[in-house]
Amino acid sequence: MSNDLNEIRAATQTYLDGLYEGDAAKLAAVFHQTCALTAVLDGELKIIPRDQWCEMVKNRESPKAAGKQRDDHILSIDLIGPTMAHVKLKCAVPPRYFTDILSFLKIDGRWQIAQKVYMAETHA
């Protein structure tokens, strides 16, 4: 069980590093290819497929390139069973600050993000 937690932490850290660095390849590596990102934006449910989101990441300036201080941390990891876990975290791509819920599944012996549900707040 502790090995699973370490693998989930490592995958989550790769996700956070990819966000901060704007590295779409790192992000794609931890998301299952069928994953989608889901949020309510402007009062409407939005679902963005992983590959579309990775293109958006490639085409925006990363927080690291903009010289922004890193602002992310894991709030909780819930290992639900041998093949399922949830991670709640905070991260930022200023001026937007996010709360993410990552649903991990252990697929082919590797923990992958199967779904991301998030909310964003904009701060000046």
N, C-alpha and C positions, 0 to 999 in steps of 0.2 A: 504494500500500500504506500509506503514512504517513497518508493521508486516512482510510482505513478504521480504522486504529488510533485516530486522533483521534475518529472517530465512535463507536467502541466505548467509549473512555474517557468521552466525554460521556454516552452512554446509561447507563453504569455509574454515573457521578456522579449522574445524575438518579435512578437507583434508590436509591443511598445517601441522597440528600437526601430522597426520598420516605419512606424508612424512618425517618430521624431526625425528620422533621417530622410523620409520620403522615399523609402526603398520598396518599390512595388514587388520586387522579386522576393524579398523577405516576407512580405505580407502574404503573397500567394503561396509561399511554402508552408504556412501554418493554417491556411484556410482550405477546407475541402473544396474541390472544384465546383461542387453544386451549391456552395454556401451563398446566402444572400444576406444583405444588411437591411434591417427593418427599423423604421422610426416614424413618428408622426411629425411632419414638417408642414408648417403653415396650416395646421388643422387637418391635414390629409395624410393617410397612410402611404408611405413611400417604401418600395422594396427595390433594392439595387443589387443586381447580380455581382458576384465577386469580381469577375473580369472587368466589368464596367467601372467598378469602384477603383480597382487597381490602375486603370487608365486615368481616372481623375487624380489619383495620388501622384502619378508620373507627371501630370501637367500642372501641378501647383507647386509653389515654393514651399519647401519643407521648413518646419520650425528651426531645424539646425542651420540650414542655409540662410535663414533670416536673422540668425544670431539670437534667437529666443532661448531663454532658459528652459530647461526641461521641466515639465510639470506633470508627472504621472505616478501612479502607485496602485497597487493591488489592494482592494478593500477586503475581499474574502475569496476563498477557494472552497467549494463544496464538492467533495468527491462523493457522488451519489451512489456509485456502484462500480463494478470492475470495468465498465465501458462508457460511463457517463459522468460528466462533471460540469459545474457552472462556476464561472469566474466573474466577479463584479470588480470593476476598476474605474479609476478616474484617469483621464488623459486630456491633452490640450493640443490644439492647432490654433494658436491665438489668431483672432480674438474669440474663437469658439472653444468652449470647454465641455467635455463629454463625460457622461456616465455610460459605461458599456456593460452589458451582460453578455458574456461569451458562453455559448453552449458547446462544450467539447464532447466528442465521441472518440473512443479508441477504435480506429479502423486500421486493419492490417497491422496491428501491433504498435500503432503510432497515434498519439493524441493530436487531433485536428479540430479546428473550429468548424462546427457544422452550421452554426447560426449566430449572428450578432444582432442584438436588439440594443438600440441606443437612444439617448436623448442629448440634445445640445443646447447650451446656453451661450449667448454672445455677451461678452464683457468688453467695455471700452478700454 
